[in-house]
Amino acid sequence: MTQGKKEDFLPVTEEGVVLIDTHCHLDFPDYQEDLAEVLSRARQAGVSRIVTVGIDFATSQAAVELAARDVALFATVGVHPHHVRELGAGDYGRLRELAAHPRVVAYGEIGLDYVKEYSPRAMQQEHFARQVDLARKLALPLIIHDREAHADTLAVLRAALPLKAGGVMHCFSGDAAFAEEVLDLGFYISIPGVVTFPKAQVMQEAVRQVPLSRLLLETDGPFLAPVPRRGKRNEPALMLHTALKVAELKEVSLAELAQATTANAERLFRLAECRA
């Protein structure tokens, strides 16, 4: 993935528009050389806060360290389904300890991935359920990864109800019917840059159907850059393209969309309670 030039990015967003990137992987090597510039461009594009997400113990620890240094950043901890095969006997205790950090606002990214299956399905399901249980005990909202595993993902989450801290279906990839089932759990639905792709008509229709009060925005950076940067490195500033597309689909102004999705993120992750 290439980084692109300054002119590839949108200009500074309209005054008063404040966005939150609810899912990015800022500790990834893709940002190692220019993280300061990435964060500067995010601010210029109206992205005032970013949730940087762990996918194993090392990246969870790195996310916490980043958030501890910058008040605009928040962290999550968790083990992605690709990495659950690496979990050892003492890792749940370490995750619990790390999750107690005051800059941690959610547990995840966890879930099921039946596309790549880097970890066997039975192992994914076991550790998904265990991590959901841990998040419930920690009173942290969940960040869910689901790729072609809709039924099993819902089954694990339903078995764990009630999940009082709620959660979000990250990088939503289903249709309007699946979105309704996710909403029935009390969860939010997070929309990535894929929504800007011309062939993403199923996702676009789901966005039209989901209430504005239940939508979040994300980059999933460095992955899934929106049009017109598709195929290149994604970063928080580019979420403005996603926001504009979602506003178009919802038939609202960018300012109205930003106000709603920012309030939703603040509510789910209890950002006002997060200590520096």
N, C-alpha and C positions, 0 to 999 in steps of 0.2 A: 504494500500500500504506500502510495506516495503522499507527501504532505501538501503539495500545492503552494501556490503563490498568494500573496496578500489579496490580489485582485479577484481571486476565485471565491472569496467570502462575501457574504452580504455586508452592506454598510451598517453602521450603528443603528440599532432598532429605534423605533419611535419612543419619544420621551415617556417615561412612566411604565413602560412594559417591562415586567420582571418575570423571568422564567427560572425554573429549577430543573436541572438535568438529574433525573432520579436514578440513573443507572449508567455508570461509566467505569472503565478500568484504568484509572490514571497511573497505576503502578506498573503497567505493562511496558515492555521495552520500547514500544512504538513512540512513547512520549519522553523517553529518557533524555534526548538531546535538546528538547525545546519546551519543556513543561511550563516554564515561566511565560513564554509567548502564548502557549495554548490557553493558559488561565487568563492572560490579558485579553486575548481575542474573545473569550467567553464573556468577560465583563462588558466589553464593547457591544456585544450582541444581545445584551440584556440578561444573560444567564448569570444570576447573582450567586447561586449556590449549586453545588454538585455533590451527589452521593457516589462515592467511589467504593466499588463492590469487590468483596473477596470471593475467590473460587476454591481456595484450599487454605491451609493454615498459613503458609508463607505470604500469600497475597492478602489474606485477611490482616495479618500483622502489618504488612506494608501499607494497607489502606488506613489502618489506625494511626500509623506514624505520620502519614500525609495529613490526615485530618487534625492531628494534634498540633501541626505547624501552621495551619491556615484556617481561620474562622469561617471561611466560605465553603469549606469541605467537611463532609460527614462520611462516616465509614460504616461498612457492614462486615459481618463475619459469617462464614459458612463454607461448606464443601460441595462443589458442583458435582453432578452425577458422573461426569467424566473422571473425577478424582476420588470417588468414594472407595475404590479398590486400594487406595493408598492409606486409608485410615487404620490407625493402630489402636491398641488397647487404651493408651493414655490420652488419645487425641480429643476425646469428648470433654475431658477435664480441662485441657488446654483451651479449647474453644469457649467453654463456659467462662473461664478466667478472662480471656481476651474480650468477650462480649460485655464484660462489666465495665469496660472503659467508657468514660462519659461522652466520648464522641461517637460511640456506636449507636446507630438509630434503627437498625433492622438486622434480622437474621437471614442470610442468603448470600449467594444465589444457590438455591437447592432445588431439587426436583427430579425429573425423569427425562432421559434423552434416548429415544428408540431409533434415532437416525444413525448416529455413529456407534453407539453401544461400546464405548471404550471400557465401560464397566458392565458386567452381566446384569440383565434386567432384575433378577431376584436380589442381587446385591444393591442395586440402585433403589429398589422398593424398600428394602430393609433400612438403609441409611436415611432415605428420605423420611420415613416414618419416625425414626429415632431423632432426626434433627428437628422435625416439626414439634415433637414432644419437648425437646430441649428449648426451642424458641417459646413455646407456650409457658414453660416454667420460668423463663427469663422475662416474660411479658413483652417480647419484642415482636413487631410485625414481620411477616414473612415476605421474602422475595422469591418467587417461584419461576423456575425454568421448566418449560414443557415443550418438547418437540416430538410430535406424532405419538403422544402418550396421553391424550386428553382424558380418556376414561379412567385409566389407572391413576393419573394425577388427581382427578376429582375424587376418586375413591379414597385415597390416602387422606386428603384434606377433610372430606366429610366424616371419616372415621374419627378425626381429631376434634371435631366441633364440640363445644363452642371455642372459637379462636378469638378471644376478646380483643387482642391487639390488632386483628385484621391482617391484611397483606395485599400483595399486588401480583397480578399475572404479568411478569416482565416480558417485554418483547412479544406482545400478543400476536399469535399466529393462527387463530381460529376464525370461525365465521360468527355471524350474529347469534346463532343458536348456542354456540359454546360460550360466547360472551355473556349470554343471559344466565347460564349455569354458574359462571364465575361470579357474576353479580349476586346471585342467590346466596353465595358463601359470605357475602358482605365485603368482598374484595374489590380493589380498584383494578383497572385495566390500563397498562402502560403501552403507549404507541411509539414505535421506533421509526427511523427514516424510511423503512420499507414502504410506509404508507404513501410515499411520493412516487413510487415506481408505477409506471403506466399499467402494468398487468396486475397490480395489487388490488383488484376490484373487490375481492371478497373481504379483505381487511377494511377497505374504504367503506363498504356497506356496513360492516360492524361498527365502525366509528360513528357513522350516521345514527345508529340505533342506540349506542351507549349514552346514557345521560352525561351531560357536561360535568355534573357533580361527582362522577366516578372515573374520570379520565386523568391520567398522568402522561407526561412526555419524557422521553429518554433518547440518548444516543446509542447506548451499548458500545460506545467507543472503546477501542479503535475500529470496531466492526460496523457494517451496515450504513455507510454514509448515504445520505439522501441525494436525490437528484438536485442539483446538477453535478454533484461530486461523487456519484455512485462509482464504486470500485476503488476509490482512493481512501486514504486514512480518514476515519471519522474523528470528530472532536466536538466538545460542547458548543462552540460557536455555531456549528452547522445545524444545531437543533432548531434554529430560527426557521430554516426551510421546512422542517417537519411541522412546526407550530403554524406556519402560514397555510400549509396544506390542510391540517386538521381544522383550522378556523374556517377555511373554505368549505370543507365537508359539513361542518356543523352550522354553517351560515351565520357565523358571528364574527365580530371584529377580532383582530389580533389582541387588542387590549382586553376584551372580554374573555377570550380563551386563556390568556396569560393569567388574568386575575383568578379564574376558576381553578386552573391546574396548579397554580402556585399555592392557593389555599388548600387544595386537596393534598398536596405533598406535605405541607406544613402540618396538616391534621394527622395524616397517616403516620408520619415519622416523628411527630411531636417535637418539631424543631425548636419551638420556643422554649422547651424544657432542657434542650441540650446544652450542657455546660462547656465552656471553653477549656 
